[in-house]
Amino acid sequence: MGYNVLTEFIRTLRGFELQPFMMLFGICGAIIALVTWLFARKKQEFKISVSITCLYLVLIALCSSALVIFTSGIIDFIRYEYFNEADMVAPIREFTESFVRQKFSLFASCILGQIPISFTDRLITTFFGFGVYKLMVKFFGEEKWR
């Protein structure tokens, strides 16, 4: 969440035009963190087996991706429809425009255009994040809650 806000302030300090819509994508970061926390807070379930852990990670990726797809699709729709600003992320813009060319509504196109990028991103970062967590546990030990 902080990344989206901080990035825009740094870009503005470097002389680029402020893109307030980019800060709204911080909502997506908060959603990802909340969904991940909801599943990952029961650490003992991740220790059952490798296959159960993988299923949990895929479930986290699917749930967070679904929510992010709708949230970012709505943000993009508002940006296109009411402010006439194109998406700065080229692949998402390309997917969205391809759906519009196929006669989908702009709202549906904004949501559908998010799917390939968001799902791929969530899958990679969820597994990578778990790998970083496991490395941290290996080097620093299991955290102890009181």
Secondary structure, 3 states (H helix, E strand, C coil): CHHHHHHHHHHHHCCCCCCHHHHHCHHHHHHHHHHHHHHHCCHHHHCCCHHHHHHHHHHHHHHHHHHHHHHHHHHHHHHHHHHCCCCCCHHHHHHHHHHHHCCCCHHHHHHHCCHHHHHHHHHHHHHHHHHHHHHHHHHHCCCCCC
